[in-house]
Amino acid sequence: MELQPPFRTKVHLRWADIDANFHVRHSVYYDLCAQQRTEALEALGITLDMMKEGHFGPVLFREECTFRREIKLHDVILLEVRMRSLSRYHSRFAFEHVFLKENGTHCAKLIVEGAWIDTKLRKLSAPPQLAEQAMDHVPRTEDFAWT
């Protein structure tokens, strides 16, 4: 399978995102990635309305960020997301987010692992078929794995 380009967004930092060391505070990375995942899924048709009507939603098990270079308030940052792994029935997933400076410098990598939950039964489950099909269109990492 040919590697598709990642879903990419330009990050807009605010003064409130900066800590006492004049760089982006750690929790902002997690918030930016959550927003980007939501936007990427919505672009593929997995909207909040679809999840509400279909009684399913994402639940996260683990989030981990590795910081390599600091990001300052006026840096131009691009955030990329790809699918890192996916279970055969699309019930479990892992996304990889990469923060890059405009010149390509790798600043941070955030990996999130999760699954879909039936919001009525409060149990893990496969998402509806439309969501499964949409997940197949999320760009994948070079080391993507079926789990």
Number of C-alpha atoms within 10 A of each C-alpha: 5 7 10 13 13 18 19 16 15 15 15 13 18 10 11 10 17 17 13 7 9 13 16 20 17 13 10 14 19 18 10 15 22 14 10 21 18 14 16 20 18 15 13 17 16 20 16 14 11 16 17 11 9 15 16 24 19 17 14 14 10 10 14 12 17 11 15 12 13 15 21 17 17 11 15 15 23 19 22 21 26 24 24 22 20 22 14 12 13 22 18 23 21 22 23 22 27 20 27 22 18 12 9 10 12 17 18 19 19 18 20 20 18 17 20 20 21 19 16 9 10 11 10 17 18 18 24 17 11 12 20 16 15 15 19 13 12 21 20 24 18 13 8 16 13 12 12
